[in-house]
Amino acid sequence: MIKVVIADRMGKGQKVAAGVEEAGGTAVVVPGMGADMRLGDVMNQEQADMGISFCGSGGAGAITASTKYGYPERHGMRSIQEGITAIEEGKTVLGFGFMDKPELGKALTEAFEKKYNQ
């Protein structure tokens, strides 16, 4: 089962988590304001497969996770398709602008499953 950590600058992420779970994954939502900056720490602690970060620029949490733990990342994304492409290219930390939508969590989890667990 794919474990996905979701970290939103404004403490949200529950809708994306619902999409992850709909696709058969396990979602861990990092609580509180500034959660995106703790994405890498929680991914490391939870031994997660994938991390999703949300903030205005779509980058801070993903870049921090990559810098601290070496996770391959892509940031600044604004669409579901960009996230799917990043997963297909081997990225495991994805940085988006604010997009707390179930469709995003479902599509990314399915793309991860397709790439790594065929």
C-alpha positions in Angstrom: 0.0 0.0 0.0 1.3 3.4 -1.0 1.8 5.8 1.9 1.5 9.5 1.0 2.3 12.4 3.2 0.4 15.6 2.5 1.6 18.9 3.8 -0.2 22.2 3.2 1.1 25.7 4.2 -2.4 26.5 5.5 -2.9 23.2 7.4 -5.3 21.7 4.8 -5.0 18.6 2.7 -8.0 16.6 3.8 -9.5 16.5 0.3 -6.4 15.3 -1.3 -6.1 12.7 1.4 -9.6 11.4 0.6 -8.5 11.0 -3.0 -5.4 9.1 -2.0 -7.5 6.7 0.2 -10.1 6.3 -2.6 -7.2 5.1 -4.8 -6.2 2.5 -2.1 -3.3 4.5 -0.5 -2.7 5.6 3.0 -2.7 9.3 3.6 -0.9 11.1 6.4 -1.9 14.8 6.7 0.7 17.0 8.5 -1.3 19.2 10.8 -1.0 23.0 11.4 0.1 26.1 9.7 3.4 25.9 7.9 3.0 22.1 7.6 4.7 22.1 4.1 8.0 22.9 5.8 7.8 19.7 7.7 7.0 17.4 4.7 10.5 15.8 4.5 10.7 15.2 8.3 7.3 13.5 8.3 8.0 11.5 5.1 11.2 10.2 6.7 9.6 9.4 10.0 6.6 7.6 8.3 8.8 5.9 5.7 6.4 7.3 3.1 6.5 6.5 -0.6 5.5 9.9 -1.8 5.0 13.5 -0.5 2.8 16.2 -1.7 3.4 19.8 -0.6 1.1 22.8 -1.1 1.9 26.5 -0.7 1.4 29.7 -2.8 4.4 29.1 -4.9 4.2 25.3 -4.9 7.8 24.9 -3.9 9.0 25.5 -0.4 8.1 22.2 1.2 9.2 20.1 -1.8 12.6 21.9 -2.0 13.1 21.6 1.7 12.3 17.8 1.7 14.7 17.3 -1.3 17.5 19.4 0.3 17.3 17.7 3.7 16.6 14.1 2.7 17.5 13.9 -1.0 14.0 13.0 -2.2 13.7 13.6 -6.0 11.3 16.6 -6.3 9.4 18.7 -8.8 7.8 22.0 -7.6 5.8 24.9 -9.0 3.1 22.6 -10.5 -0.4 23.7 -11.1 -2.1 20.8 -12.7 -2.8 17.1 -12.1 -1.1 16.2 -15.4 2.1 17.9 -14.3 2.1 15.7 -11.2 1.5 12.5 -13.1 4.4 13.4 -15.5 6.7 14.1 -12.5 5.9 10.7 -11.0 6.5 9.0 -14.4 9.9 10.8 -14.4 10.8 9.4 -11.0 9.9 12.2 -8.7 8.6 11.3 -5.2 8.1 14.7 -3.7 5.6 17.0 -5.6 5.1 20.7 -4.9 1.9 22.3 -6.0 0.2 25.7 -5.6 -3.0 25.3 -3.5 -5.0 22.4 -5.0 -6.7 20.5 -2.2 -8.9 18.4 -4.5 -9.7 14.7 -4.2 -9.0 14.2 -7.9 -5.4 15.2 -7.4 -4.8 12.7 -4.6 -6.5 9.9 -6.5 -4.7 10.5 -9.8 -1.2 10.8 -8.2 -1.7 7.7 -6.2 -2.8 5.7 -9.2 0.2 7.1 -11.2 2.6 6.0 -8.5 1.0 2.6 -8.3 1.3 2.2 -12.0 4.9 3.2 -12.1 6.2 1.2 -9.1 3.8 -1.7 -8.5 2.8 -3.0 -11.9 
